[in-house]
């Protein structure tokens, strides 16, 4: 960020990729995965409280090195909004995979507790952030694809 300023929870950043714009909201730091961001589901910055609620509700959370990306000019801060800033403590990661690379068993990690008995995820579990850190290229690719975490179920 300009002048070495660190992002604060709630800061909103713009990502420009191949003629499209996406908005990212910084939530804070996860103890294992670093910067947690919400990909806001909106084509423009919401102007009303209702608009923010809708963008947040339809968004999803990933882990992405926002601080370094901002310092490199890959994203730019465009605002701030204090809606739903909790950094998730529960994440999921792939356990067993089949030969085609499809996940056959998911591991749910909640703090120090690990539960690896999930062959089928509930709707709520499918919305959990996937434990992994996306680099800038992955973020851009997934945003362009319209990727959603529930697709990885």
Steps between C-alpha positions, in 0.01 A plus 500: 500500500609857456759610752531152649156530657357162601145407406245515780213255534220636287719658233363432151731445205443499127646227281509569126537193285449472124255790477302387805496640850462306823486631855680343795438580867783445746378311808822463697771244554439128543756337735600235242409638157569872527284769343133402482299680234140485388437504128195726485230392261436833333592681178527838674551625853167485684359842589246383759498282811273255316745484211786421739298230673424336166862521378630352826237225514577388145878535538753239608824496697848404381853549624712731284814707573315832488770703671773412252259515203396849602863610543572372147202689356312182401192620692405849614304614803172667404304518824417362839197325644463338841249232399562136610871515577549173685803298390386138463654251740344197332635396160494192283769327302515208266580164653480195275473554124414257222709444186321785322594742780149524643480532876358185660545607863509848649678598819333770710741690724360710784783644709687199636215259422522293181205304362581287194180303465331702226436324172198722437486858622196687626403825327657691790826301478521561123518874574798463735823653373737251347826480694760631260656826394422629153765694314400790275478288184265252672282780634467655154428163337232408753334843484484481119359147517228607744628229737313436824612290800189282488617373157782317677258275691 
